[in-house]
Amino acid sequence: VRCAEQLVEREMSGRDASHDAAHALRVRDLALSLAAEQGVSSPDRLLIVTTPR
């Protein structure tokens, strides 16, 4: 997951605040929060997308 975060930070640096790395991470955090509100807390139920190194 950390590799994916670093990729996002690298690829999205310099963009305006509406679509920068911080925005992408906020979207991820919101998705995890919504999943928790819906009772989806098991790692087996969450889909994590990673990128190759």
LOROTOR-99027 format. One record per atom (N, C-alpha, C, O): atom name; x, y, z. Coordinates in steps of 0.05 Angstrom, whole numbers, m for minus. Example, Ala and Ser with C-alpha at 12.3 -4.5 7.8 and 13.67 -1.06 7.14 Angstrom:
R atom      u      v      w
R    N    264   m114    156
R   CA    246    m90    156
R    C    264    m66    156
R    O    285    m66    169
R    N    257    m45    142
R   CA    273    m21    143
R    C    258      1    157
R    O    268     23    161
END
This chain:
R atom      u      v      w
R    N     17    m24      0
R   CA      0      0      0
R    C     18     25      0
R    O     11     45    m13
R    N     40     24     15
R   CA     57     47     16
R    C     69     53    m12
R    O     72     77    m19
R    N     75     33    m28
R   CA     85     37    m55
R    C     64     52    m72
R    O     71     70    m87
R    N     39     45    m69
R   CA     18     58    m83
R    C     15     87    m74
R    O     11    105    m91
R    N     17     92    m48
R   CA     16    119    m38
R    C     39    136    m50
R    O     34    159    m58
R    N     62    125    m51
R   CA     85    139    m62
R    C     81    145    m91
R    O     89    167   m101
R    N     70    126   m106
R   CA     64    130   m134
R    C     45    153   m138
R    O     48    171   m155
R    N     24    154   m122
R   CA      4    175   m123
R    C     17    202   m117
R    O     13    221   m132
R    N     33    203    m96
R   CA     47    228    m89
R    C     65    237   m112
R    O     66    261   m118
R    N     80    219   m124
R   CA     98    226   m145
R    C     84    235   m170
R    O     91    256   m182
R    N     63    220   m178
R   CA     50    226   m203
R    C     31    250   m202
R    O     26    264   m222
R    N     21    256   m178
R   CA      2    278   m175
R    C     13    303   m163
R    O     m2    322   m158
R    N     39    303   m158
R   CA     51    327   m147
R    C     49    351   m167
R    O     52    347   m191
R    N     45    374   m156
R   CA     44    398   m173
R    C     16    403   m185
R    O     13    424   m198
R    N     m2    386   m181
R   CA    m30    391   m191
R    C    m44    409   m171
R    O    m36    413   m148
R    N    m66    421   m181
R   CA    m81    439   m163
R    C    m94    422   m141
R    O    m97    398   m143
R    N   m101    436   m119
R   CA   m110    422    m95
R    C   m135    405   m100
R    O   m141    387    m84
R    N   m150    410   m121
R   CA   m174    394   m125
R    C   m168    366   m136
R    O   m185    348   m135
R    N   m144    362   m146
R   CA   m136    335   m156
R    C   m107    328   m150
R    O    m94    315   m167
R    N    m98    336   m127
R   CA    m70    330   m120
R    C    m70    304   m103
R    O    m90    291    m99
R    N    m46    296    m94
R   CA    m43    272    m79
R    C    m60    272    m53
R    O    m72    252    m46
R    N    m61    295    m40
R   CA    m76    297    m15
R    C   m106    291    m21
R    O   m119    278     m5
R    N   m116    300    m44
R   CA   m143    295    m51
R    C   m148    265    m55
R    O   m168    254    m45
R    N   m130    252    m69
R   CA   m132    223    m74
R    C   m133    208    m47
R    O   m148    189    m44
R    N   m116    216    m29
R   CA   m115    203     m3
R    C   m140    209     13
R    O   m150    191     28
R    N   m151    233     11
R   CA   m177    239     24
R    C   m199    221     13
R    O   m216    212     28
R    N   m199    217    m13
R   CA   m220    200    m25
R    C   m217    172    m14
R    O   m237    159     m8
R    N   m192    162    m13
R   CA   m188    135     m1
R    C   m198    133     27
R    O   m212    114     35
R    N   m191    154     43
R   CA   m200    154     71
R    C   m230    155     74
R    O   m242    142     91
R    N   m243    170     56
R   CA   m272    172     57
R    C   m284    144     49
R    O   m304    136     62
R    N   m273    131     29
R   CA   m283    105     22
R    C   m280     85     45
R    O   m299     69     49
R    N   m258     86     59
R   CA   m255     68     82
R    C   m274     75    104
R    O   m285     57    117
R    N   m279    100    108
R   CA   m298    109    129
R    C   m327    100    122
R    O   m341     90    139
R    N   m334    103     97
R   CA   m361     94     88
R    C   m364     63     91
R    O   m385     53     99
R    N   m342     49     84
R   CA   m343     20     87
R    C   m347     12    117
R    O   m363     m6    123
R    N   m333     26    135
R   CA   m336     21    163
R    C   m365     26    172
R    O   m376     11    188
R    N   m376     49    163
R   CA   m404     55    170
R    C   m423     34    161
R    O   m444     30    173
R    N   m417     21    139
R   CA   m434      0    128
R    C   m428    m27    140
R    O   m440    m48    133
R    N   m410    m28    160
R   CA   m403    m53    173
R    C   m382    m70    159
R    O   m379    m93    166
R    N   m369    m58    140
R   CA   m348    m73    125
R    C   m322    m66    139
R    O   m310    m45    133
R    N   m313    m84    156
R   CA   m288    m78    171
R    C   m267   m100    167
R    O   m243    m96    173
R    N   m275   m122    158
R   CA   m257   m145    154
R    C   m239   m139    130
R    O   m248   m132    108
R    N   m212   m142    133
R   CA   m194   m138    111
R    C   m201   m155     87
R    O   m196   m148     64
R    N   m213   m179     92
R   CA   m221   m196     70
R    C   m243   m185     53
R    O   m247   m193     30
R    N   m258   m166     65
R   CA   m281   m154     50
R    C   m274   m128     36
R    O   m289   m118     20
R    N   m250   m118     42
R   CA   m241    m93     30
R    C   m223    m99      6
R    O   m206   m117      8
R    N   m227    m85    m16
R   CA   m211    m89    m39
R    C   m189    m68    m39
R    O   m194    m44    m37
R    N   m164    m78    m40
R   CA   m141    m60    m41
R    C   m128    m63    m68
R    O   m120    m85    m75
R    N   m125    m42    m82
R   CA   m112    m42   m108
R    C    m83    m32   m105
R    O    m79    m10    m94
R    N    m64    m48   m113
R   CA    m36    m40   m112
R    C    m25    m40   m140
R    O    m36    m52   m159
R    N     m4    m26   m144
R   CA      9    m25   m170
R    C     36    m39   m168
R    O     48    m41   m147
R    N     45    m50   m191
R   CA     71    m63   m191
R    C     93    m42   m185
R    O     90    m19   m191
R    N    115    m52   m175
R   CA    137    m33   m169
R    C    150    m23   m193
R    O    170     m8   m192
END
